[in-house]
């Protein structure tokens, strides 16, 4: 199985939402996410990983805000409030959800 960044972004361009699920297997779900101007997401019920495809900005993860850029890996435990802020217009990221509801211990 292979999904290129270009294929993922093309699928996203055809979606009315800022994300599109591209792969699912067991508890694993892989999406491409590209918010427009503002990130409106809420805490998720499962652990998640972001791998930034393009762009840069600030990432608020609970009480900690860090800078992010292309190629960065970001982890968010289930239930933690998080969002991308001050991001460049080209920002896009892989989103990988996995594990049980409530997060892994």
Secondary structure, DSSP 8 states (H G I E B T S, - for coil): ----HHHHHHHHHT-SSSEEEEEEETTEEEEEE--SSS------SSEEEEEEEE-EEEEEETTEEEEEETT-EEEE-TT--EEEES--TT-EEEEEEESSTT---
